[in-house]
Amino acid sequence: MNGRRTRPARRAPPGANSPRSGGPGSVVLVFLAALLPGCAVGPDYEPPDLQATVPDAWRAEVEAEMSSDASPLVRWWETFGDTTLTQLIRRAELANRDLTAAVGRVEEARALRGVAKGGLLPDLVLDGSYTRFRLSENGFQGSQLEGQEFDLWSGGLSLSWEIDLFGRVRRSVEAASAELGASVEEYRDVLVTLYAEVAASYVDARTFQQRLTFANANAESQRRSLQLTRDRFRAGLTSALDVTQAESNLATTESQIPALEDGLNRSLNRLAVLLGEPPGDLHDELAAPAPIPAPESEVAALLPADLLRRRPDIRRAERRLAAQTARVGIATADLYPSFSLTGFLGLESLEVEEFAEGESLSWSVVPGFRWNLFSGGKIRNRIRAEEARTRQALAAYEQTVLLALEETGNSLVAYGREKERRDRLTEAVRASQRSVEIVETQYRSGLTDFQRYLDSQRSLFNQQDALAVSAGQVTKNLIGVNRALGGGWDPDATAEPDRSAAAEPGGASPAPGPGD
């Protein structure tokens, strides 16, 4: 080669000799646009109606004692009137790791729905290239171009589009949207669980503090009794047996204090982890004992239909059933032909200075279709598999409803029965306190023996400890009722969780970028 470039003769582009060169492409576009409103194959989803079949028997007798106003369920912890508990719950909303992960799953599902929705639109790609090539002398023997070298400059827009005639893409969007709804309900389920666990751990800590207060007070009282028996023994008014029994009683009470302190430590550590903080960070903050929180008003009573609407786990199961139903349509669409449209509009030139000229214009329109006429039964078996998964999802939904009713009924009964137990224990503690005062007076006067005095002290301590445990359990059972009823969020708030992982539901997706 001597460096001289020889330009081959130009070939007329397809359709250039036609009076209307854009005609075929326009006809194809009009035809495909007419096909777009086609039907989506597969079953259309209808939410299961289980409300009519749910019995009212799950509601316990304690329901008669409860309010019919469901509004306290949204922020049920505020009914305890404990500002410390409210502050701890707010801190957990902002820093709990499980909640942060749940927000991430919502973001993932939202993005995947965007991917599915993108299938409804054509892909438009801008590309360009430069090619330096040489024609083979052996391949073009006798041609004037043999052995010549050329430059080729090209650039333009490429389009590809699947015409969703039978709804495969629309069913994919439907499934992705339902999965997004399921992820939002999972976030709410984590939120409901988090509220309950923070409150329960806080109640555990206050319960252990109350039990420690009783244990220390009884230990101090038993120290005074031990000193009394020693004084009476030195005065010859009693035997050494009374002294040893008093020592044994005191040691038994003191032996329970380390176990209670360990329980308090574990409760505070658990609470710190729920707040996203290292274990031990709350020990100083909650070191001062405080009363076990008790509600200022009763829990709301819901009908079974309300329960189906409020509980996030039921709502999540329903959304997953919807997503699985849509997947049947995705699989069914493979029985039908798929239509596509590809095209190119750009410029091609052997000389860079002629690249922008009108004669460098190049375009193509390629409508096409593909129909799998025989696949050895793979398509129909995939449909059967998706239908089987749909039946599984329906059974899972029904099971979730039954478990929710079971949990709610059990929680209501447990709450009511523990309240009765706490009230009886309160009466028993009052009677035991009077009994200890009376027996102590009689013992000092020599009207009764020391064994009876010891028995009254043991009974008082045991009943006080049982009362503290029961009072804490009443509150925890009430927390369990609120959790079973799906309390902690507003079912009328349809916004998705904030992307910043702050706990309040609501927030917008980011603005689309250049690649969307």
C-alpha positions in Angstrom: 0.0 0.0 0.0 1.2 3.5 -0.8 -1.1 5.1 1.7 -3.7 6.0 -0.9 -7.2 5.3 0.3 -9.7 4.1 -2.3 -13.3 4.5 -1.5 -15.7 1.8 -2.6 -18.9 2.6 -4.4 -21.8 3.5 -2.1 -24.7 1.1 -1.9 -28.1 2.4 -1.7 -29.7 1.8 1.7 -32.7 -0.5 1.8 -35.9 1.3 0.6 -34.0 4.2 -1.0 -35.6 3.5 -4.3 -39.1 3.6 -2.8 -41.1 6.8 -3.2 -41.6 6.7 0.6 -38.5 5.3 2.2 -39.9 5.4 5.8 -43.1 3.6 4.9 -42.3 0.0 5.9 -40.9 1.0 9.3 -44.0 3.1 10.0 -46.4 0.3 9.0 -44.5 -2.1 11.3 -44.6 0.3 14.3 -48.3 1.0 13.8 -49.1 -2.7 13.6 -47.1 -3.5 16.8 -48.6 -0.6 18.6 -52.0 -2.1 17.9 -51.0 -5.4 19.4 -49.8 -3.8 22.7 -53.2 -3.8 24.5 -53.2 -7.6 24.4 -54.4 -9.7 27.3 -52.2 -11.0 30.0 -52.4 -14.8 30.1 -52.6 -16.7 33.4 -55.0 -16.4 36.4 -55.9 -12.9 37.6 -55.3 -12.6 41.3 -58.2 -12.3 43.7 -57.3 -12.0 47.5 -58.6 -14.9 49.5 -61.7 -14.2 51.5 -61.2 -16.0 54.8 -63.0 -13.5 57.0 -66.3 -15.2 56.6 -64.9 -18.5 57.7 -63.0 -17.2 60.7 -64.9 -18.0 63.9 -65.3 -15.6 66.8 -64.4 -18.3 69.3 -60.8 -17.0 69.5 -61.9 -14.0 71.5 -61.4 -14.7 75.2 -63.8 -13.8 78.0 -61.4 -11.0 79.0 -62.5 -9.1 75.8 -65.5 -7.9 77.7 -63.1 -6.0 80.0 -61.4 -4.2 77.1 -62.0 -1.1 75.2 -63.3 -1.2 71.6 -61.2 1.7 70.5 -58.3 0.4 68.4 -56.4 3.7 68.2 -54.1 3.0 71.2 -52.6 0.0 69.2 -50.7 2.4 66.9 -48.5 3.6 69.9 -49.6 1.2 72.6 -46.4 1.6 74.7 -47.5 5.2 75.4 -50.4 3.8 77.5 -47.8 2.8 80.1 -47.0 6.4 80.8 -43.3 5.6 81.1 -41.2 8.2 79.4 -38.0 6.1 79.7 -39.7 3.2 77.8 -40.9 5.6 75.0 -37.4 7.0 74.6 -35.8 3.5 74.4 -38.3 2.5 71.7 -37.4 5.6 69.7 -33.7 4.8 70.0 -34.3 1.3 68.9 -36.2 2.5 65.8 -33.1 4.5 64.7 -30.3 2.0 65.4 -31.7 -1.6 65.5 -29.8 -3.8 63.1 -32.7 -6.1 62.2 -34.8 -3.1 61.3 -32.0 -1.6 59.2 -31.7 -4.9 57.3 -35.5 -5.0 56.8 -35.3 -1.5 55.2 -32.5 -2.8 52.9 -34.8 -5.6 51.8 -37.5 -3.1 50.9 -35.0 -1.1 48.9 -33.9 -4.2 47.1 -37.5 -5.2 46.3 -38.2 -1.7 45.1 -35.2 -1.8 42.8 -36.2 -5.2 41.4 -39.7 -3.9 40.7 -38.0 -1.0 38.7 -36.1 -3.6 36.7 -39.3 -5.5 35.9 -41.1 -2.3 34.9 -38.2 -1.4 32.6 -39.2 -4.4 30.5 -42.3 -2.6 29.3 -40.2 0.0 27.5 -37.7 -0.4 24.7 -34.0 -0.5 25.4 -32.3 2.4 23.6 -28.5 2.3 23.3 -26.2 5.0 22.0 -22.9 3.6 20.7 -20.1 4.4 18.4 -17.0 2.8 17.0 -14.0 3.3 14.8 -12.6 0.4 12.8 -9.3 0.1 10.8 -9.4 -2.9 8.4 -7.7 -4.4 5.4 -9.4 -6.5 2.7 -7.8 -9.8 2.0 -6.1 -10.2 -1.4 -7.0 -13.8 -1.5 -10.7 -13.1 -0.7 -11.1 -10.4 -3.4 -8.9 -11.6 -6.2 -9.4 -9.6 -9.3 -11.1 -6.8 -7.4 -9.8 -3.3 -7.4 -10.1 -3.3 -3.6 -8.0 -6.3 -2.9 -5.3 -5.6 -0.3 -6.7 -2.1 0.4 -6.9 -0.6 3.9 -9.9 1.5 5.1 -11.2 3.4 8.1 -14.8 3.0 9.1 -16.5 5.5 11.4 -20.0 4.6 12.8 -22.3 5.7 15.5 -26.0 5.8 16.2 -29.0 4.5 18.3 -29.9 0.9 18.6 -33.4 -0.1 19.8 -34.7 -3.4 21.1 -38.2 -4.0 22.4 -40.2 -7.0 23.4 -43.8 -6.5 22.5 -45.7 -7.7 25.6 -48.6 -9.1 23.7 -49.5 -11.9 26.1 -48.5 -10.2 29.3 -45.3 -11.9 30.3 -43.6 -8.6 31.3 -46.8 -7.3 32.9 -47.1 -10.4 35.0 -43.4 -9.9 36.0 -44.2 -6.4 37.1 -47.2 -7.7 39.0 -45.1 -10.3 40.8 -42.4 -7.8 41.6 -44.9 -5.3 42.9 -46.4 -7.9 45.2 -42.9 -8.9 46.4 -42.3 -5.3 47.2 -45.5 -5.2 49.2 -44.4 -8.4 51.0 -41.0 -6.8 51.9 -42.8 -3.7 53.3 -45.0 -6.0 55.4 -41.9 -7.8 56.6 -40.4 -4.5 57.7 -43.6 -3.8 59.6 -43.5 -7.2 61.2 -39.9 -6.6 62.3 -41.1 -3.2 63.7 -43.9 -4.8 65.6 -41.6 -7.4 67.0 -38.9 -4.8 67.9 -41.4 -2.7 69.9 -42.6 -5.8 71.8 -39.0 -7.1 72.5 -37.8 -3.7 73.7 -40.8 -3.3 76.0 -40.5 -6.8 77.3 -36.8 -6.5 78.0 -37.4 -3.2 79.8 -40.1 -4.8 81.9 -37.7 -7.7 82.7 -35.1 -5.2 84.0 -37.6 -3.4 86.1 -39.0 -6.7 87.4 -35.5 -7.9 88.5 -35.0 -4.5 90.2 -38.2 -4.9 92.1 -37.3 -8.4 93.1 -33.9 -7.2 94.3 -35.6 -4.5 96.3 -37.8 -7.1 98.0 -34.8 -9.4 98.6 -32.6 -6.7 100.1 -35.4 -5.5 102.3 -36.1 -9.0 103.6 -32.4 -9.7 104.1 -32.2 -6.5 106.2 -35.3 -7.5 108.2 -33.8 -11.0 108.7 -30.5 -9.5 109.9 -32.4 -7.6 112.6 -34.2 -10.9 113.5 -30.8 -12.6 113.7 -29.5 -9.9 116.0 -32.6 -10.2 118.1 -32.2 -14.0 118.6 -28.5 -13.5 119.5 -29.4 -11.0 122.1 -32.1 -13.3 123.5 -29.7 -16.2 123.4 -27.0 -14.2 125.4 -29.7 -13.3 127.9 -30.7 -17.0 128.3 -34.1 -16.5 126.9 -33.8 -18.8 123.9 -31.7 -21.7 122.6 -28.9 -21.8 120.1 -31.3 -23.5 117.7 -33.1 -20.2 117.2 -29.8 -18.5 116.3 -28.8 -21.2 113.7 -32.3 -21.1 112.2 -32.1 -17.3 111.8 -28.6 -17.6 110.3 -29.9 -20.2 107.8 -32.9 -18.1 106.9 -30.7 -15.0 106.2 -28.2 -17.0 104.1 -31.0 -18.5 102.0 -32.4 -15.1 101.2 -29.0 -13.6 100.5 -28.2 -16.6 98.2 -30.9 -15.5 95.8 -29.6 -12.0 95.3 -26.7 -12.9 93.0 -29.1 -14.8 90.7 -31.4 -11.8 90.6 -28.4 -9.5 89.8 -27.4 -11.8 87.0 -30.9 -11.7 85.6 -30.9 -7.9 85.7 -27.5 -7.8 83.9 -28.8 -10.1 81.1 -32.0 -8.0 80.7 -30.0 -4.7 80.4 -27.6 -6.3 77.9 -30.4 -7.6 75.8 -32.0 -4.2 75.8 -28.8 -2.6 74.7 -28.4 -4.9 71.8 -32.0 -4.2 70.7 -31.0 -0.5 70.7 -28.0 -1.2 68.5 -25.6 -0.5 71.4 -22.8 -2.7 73.0 -23.8 -4.7 76.0 -23.3 -2.8 79.2 -24.0 0.6 77.8 -27.4 0.9 79.6 -26.3 -0.2 83.1 -25.5 3.2 84.4 -28.5 4.8 82.6 -31.0 2.4 84.1 -29.2 1.7 87.4 -31.8 3.6 89.5 -34.8 1.2 90.2 -38.2 2.3 88.9 -41.6 0.8 89.1 -42.7 -1.9 86.7 -44.7 -0.1 84.0 -48.4 -0.7 84.1 -51.0 0.4 81.5 -53.2 3.4 82.2 -55.9 1.9 80.0 -56.8 -1.5 78.7 -55.8 -3.0 75.4 -58.1 -2.6 72.4 -60.2 -5.6 71.4 -60.3 -6.3 67.7 -62.6 -8.4 65.6 -61.1 -11.2 63.5 -61.5 -9.1 60.3 -59.5 -6.3 61.9 -56.8 -8.7 62.9 -56.5 -9.9 59.3 -56.1 -6.3 58.2 -53.6 -5.2 60.9 -51.1 -8.1 61.3 -48.1 -7.7 59.0 -47.4 -11.4 58.9 -50.8 -12.1 57.4 -50.5 -9.2 55.0 -47.0 -10.4 54.0 -48.4 -13.9 53.3 -51.2 -12.5 51.2 -48.7 -10.5 49.1 -46.5 -13.5 48.5 -49.6 -15.4 47.4 -50.3 -12.6 44.9 -46.7 -12.7 43.6 -46.8 -16.4 43.2 -50.1 -16.2 41.3 -48.6 -13.8 38.9 -45.7 -16.2 38.2 -48.2 -18.7 36.8 -49.0 -16.1 34.1 -45.3 -15.6 33.4 -44.8 -19.3 32.9 -48.0 -19.5 30.8 -46.8 -16.8 28.4 -44.1 -19.2 27.2 -46.9 -21.2 25.4 -47.5 -18.2 23.1 -45.3 -16.5 20.5 -43.2 -13.6 21.6 -42.8 -10.5 19.4 -39.9 -8.2 19.3 -38.7 -5.1 17.4 -35.1 -4.2 16.9 -33.8 -1.3 14.9 -30.8 0.9 14.2 -30.5 4.6 13.2 -27.1 6.0 12.8 -24.2 7.2 10.6 -21.5 5.3 8.9 -18.7 6.7 6.8 -15.2 5.8 5.6 -14.1 9.4 5.9 -14.4 11.2 9.2 -15.0 14.5 7.5 -18.1 13.0 5.7 -19.5 11.4 8.9 -22.2 14.0 9.5 -23.4 14.2 5.9 -26.9 13.0 5.0 -25.5 10.3 2.7 -23.9 8.6 5.8 -27.3 7.9 7.2 -27.9 4.2 7.9 -31.0 2.5 9.4 -32.8 -0.8 9.9 -36.1 -2.0 11.3 -36.3 -5.7 12.1 -39.6 -6.9 13.5 -39.5 -10.6 14.6 -41.3 -13.3 16.6 -40.3 -16.5 18.3 -42.7 -19.4 19.1 -41.5 -22.5 20.9 -43.6 -25.2 19.2 -42.1 -28.1 20.9 -40.1 -28.3 24.2 -40.6 -31.8 25.4 -43.2 -30.7 28.0 -40.9 -28.3 29.8 -43.2 -25.3 29.5 -46.4 -27.1 30.7 -44.5 -28.7 33.6 -43.1 -25.3 34.6 -46.7 -24.0 34.6 -47.7 -27.0 36.8 -44.8 -26.3 39.1 -45.9 -22.6 39.5 -49.5 -23.7 40.1 -48.3 -26.1 42.8 -46.3 -23.3 44.4 -49.4 -21.1 44.3 -51.4 -23.8 46.2 -48.5 -23.9 48.7 -48.6 -20.1 49.1 -52.4 -20.3 49.7 -51.9 -23.0 52.4 -49.2 -20.9 54.0 -51.5 -17.9 54.1 -54.3 -19.9 55.7 -51.9 -21.3 58.2 -50.6 -17.8 59.1 -54.2 -16.7 59.7 -54.9 -19.7 62.0 -51.6 -19.2 63.9 -52.4 -15.5 64.3 -55.8 -16.3 65.8 -54.3 -18.9 68.1 -51.6 -16.4 69.3 -54.2 -13.7 69.9 -56.6 -15.9 71.8 -53.8 -17.4 74.0 -52.4 -13.9 74.7 -55.8 -12.5 75.7 -56.5 -15.5 78.1 -53.0 -15.3 79.6 -53.3 -11.6 80.2 -56.6 -11.9 81.9 -55.6 -14.9 84.1 -52.3 -13.4 85.2 -54.2 -10.2 86.2 -56.3 -12.4 88.5 -53.2 -14.1 89.9 -51.5 -10.7 90.6 -54.5 -9.4 92.4 -54.7 -12.5 94.7 -50.9 -12.2 95.3 -51.3 -8.5 96.3 -53.9 -9.6 98.9 -51.6 -12.4 100.1 -48.6 -9.9 100.5 -50.8 -7.5 102.6 -51.9 -10.4 104.8 -48.4 -11.7 105.2 -47.0 -8.3 106.2 -49.6 -8.1 109.0 -48.8 -11.7 110.0 -45.1 -10.9 110.3 -45.8 -7.9 112.5 -48.1 -9.9 114.7 -45.8 -12.9 115.1 -42.8 -10.6 115.8 -44.7 -8.9 118.6 -45.7 -12.3 120.0 -42.2 -13.7 119.7 -40.7 -10.7 121.6 -43.4 -11.2 124.3 -42.6 -15.0 124.5 -46.1 -15.9 123.3 -44.9 -18.0 120.3 -41.8 -19.9 119.2 -39.1 -18.7 116.7 -40.1 -21.3 114.1 -43.4 -19.6 113.5 -41.7 -16.3 113.2 -39.3 -17.7 110.6 -42.1 -19.3 108.7 -44.0 -15.9 108.5 -40.8 -14.2 107.2 -40.2 -16.8 104.5 -43.8 -16.7 103.4 -43.7 -12.9 103.1 -40.5 -13.0 101.0 -41.8 -15.7 98.7 -45.1 -13.9 98.2 -43.4 -10.6 97.6 -41.1 -12.2 95.0 -44.0 -13.9 93.4 -46.0 -10.7 93.3 -43.1 -8.9 91.5 -42.8 -11.7 89.0 -46.6 -11.7 88.4 -46.7 -7.9 88.1 -44.0 -8.0 85.4 -45.7 -11.0 83.7 -49.0 -9.1 83.5 -47.3 -6.3 81.7 -45.4 -8.7 79.4 -48.6 -10.5 78.6 -50.2 -7.2 77.7 -47.2 -6.5 75.5 -47.8 -9.9 74.0 -51.5 -9.0 73.3 -50.5 -5.8 71.5 -47.9 -7.7 69.5 -50.5 -10.4 68.6 -52.9 -7.7 67.5 -50.2 -6.2 65.2 -49.9 -3.0 67.3 -47.2 -0.5 66.6 -48.1 0.8 63.1 -51.0 2.4 61.4 -52.6 0.1 58.7 -54.1 3.2 57.0 -50.6 4.5 56.3 -49.7 3.1 52.9 -46.2 4.7 52.6 -43.1 2.6 52.4 -40.4 2.8 55.1 -37.9 5.6 55.0 -34.7 4.8 53.1 -32.6 6.3 56.0 -33.8 3.4 58.2 -35.5 5.7 60.6 -38.4 3.8 61.9 -41.3 6.0 60.8 -43.0 4.6 57.7 -43.0 6.9 54.7 -40.4 8.0 52.3 -39.8 8.5 48.6 -37.7 6.7 46.1 -34.7 8.5 44.7 -34.9 10.4 41.5 -34.1 8.3 38.4 -30.6 8.7 37.1 -29.3 9.0 33.5 -29.3 5.2 33.1 -32.9 4.7 34.1 
